[in-house]
Amino acid sequence: MDNLTSKHTIFWADDDQDDLLLFREVVEAHAPHHEVVEFTQGKELIDALQQAGDHDQPCLIVLDMNMPVFGGKDTLSFLKANAQFRNIPVVMFTTSSSALDKKFCDSLETEMITKPIAYDQMKNTIGRIIDLCGPQVQAKQAA
């Protein structure tokens, strides 16, 4: 069982190093009980999930849609098709504002958030994404 001092893990897959750095900084400043594990493509994230035990799953997965090798759509499709991972909350955090991309995410019951350009908006949006980890954390604490 988790306690109030344990870290809650967020898996973040994004090939943009600036976005990874900003996300980590926001988490460290505003959500000290959360830890970010970073990946530069979806295959790395999936490998880490498969190596983790059932009780070591992240409370949230954040995916960039456009990554090399194994992108966000491929990763999301894999996660939702796999019973072991389909209940982990996932957010698609992307530069895309395409209606087709939104429809794809909606079809897999995944929120798609377009990355803001302004720094302050980006910080606020990342803060909102971190808050999505809350229900998963509460469920783990009740277990």
Backbone hydrogen bonds, N-H to C=O, Kabsch-Sander energy under -0.5 kcal/mol:
donor,donor_aa,acceptor,acceptor_aa,energy
6,S,3,N,-1.4
8,H,33,H,-3.2
10,I,35,E,-3.0
11,F,60,L,-2.5
12,W,10,I,-0.5
12,W,37,V,-2.7
13,A,62,V,-3.0
14,D,12,W,-0.6
14,D,39,F,-2.6
17,Q,15,D,-0.8
20,L,16,D,-2.1
21,L,17,Q,-2.4
22,L,18,D,-2.5
23,F,19,D,-2.5
24,R,20,L,-2.4
25,E,21,L,-2.4
26,V,22,L,-2.5
27,V,23,F,-2.4
28,E,24,R,-2.7
29,A,25,E,-2.0
30,H,26,V,-2.6
31,A,27,V,-2.6
34,H,31,A,-2.2
35,E,8,H,-2.9
37,V,10,I,-2.8
37,V,35,E,-0.5
38,E,36,V,-0.6
39,F,12,W,-2.4
42,G,70,F,-2.2
44,E,41,Q,-0.6
45,L,41,Q,-1.2
46,I,42,G,-2.6
47,D,43,K,-2.5
48,A,44,E,-2.1
49,L,45,L,-2.3
50,Q,46,I,-2.5
51,Q,47,D,-1.5
52,A,48,A,-1.5
56,D,53,G,-1.7
57,Q,54,D,-0.6
59,C,9,T,-2.8
60,L,9,T,-0.9
61,I,89,P,-2.3
62,V,11,F,-3.0
63,L,91,V,-2.9
64,D,13,A,-2.0
67,M,65,M,-1.0
70,F,68,P,-2.4
72,G,65,M,-1.5
73,K,65,M,-0.7
75,T,71,G,-2.4
76,L,72,G,-3.0
77,S,73,K,-2.6
78,F,74,D,-2.1
79,L,75,T,-2.6
80,K,76,L,-2.6
81,A,77,S,-1.5
82,N,78,F,-0.8
82,N,79,L,-0.8
83,A,81,A,-0.6
85,F,82,N,-1.5
86,R,82,N,-2.0
88,I,85,F,-1.9
91,V,61,I,-2.4
92,M,111,E,-2.9
93,F,63,L,-3.1
93,F,91,V,-0.7
94,T,92,M,-0.6
94,T,113,I,-2.3
102,K,98,S,-2.2
103,K,99,A,-2.5
104,F,100,L,-2.2
105,C,101,D,-2.4
106,D,102,K,-2.9
107,S,103,K,-2.3
108,L,104,F,-0.9
108,L,105,C,-0.9
109,E,106,D,-1.8
110,T,105,C,-2.3
111,E,90,V,-0.8
113,I,92,M,-3.2
113,I,111,E,-0.5
115,K,94,T,-3.4
122,M,118,A,-2.4
123,K,119,Y,-2.5
124,N,120,D,-2.3
125,T,121,Q,-2.6
126,I,122,M,-2.6
127,G,123,K,-2.3
128,R,124,N,-1.9
129,I,125,T,-2.2
130,I,126,I,-2.5
131,D,127,G,-1.6
132,L,128,R,-0.7
132,L,129,I,-1.2
133,C,130,I,-1.9
134,G,131,D,-1.6
137,V,133,C,-2.1
138,Q,134,G,-2.6
139,A,135,P,-1.9
140,K,136,Q,-2.0
141,Q,137,V,-2.3
142,A,138,Q,-1.6
143,A,139,A,-1.0
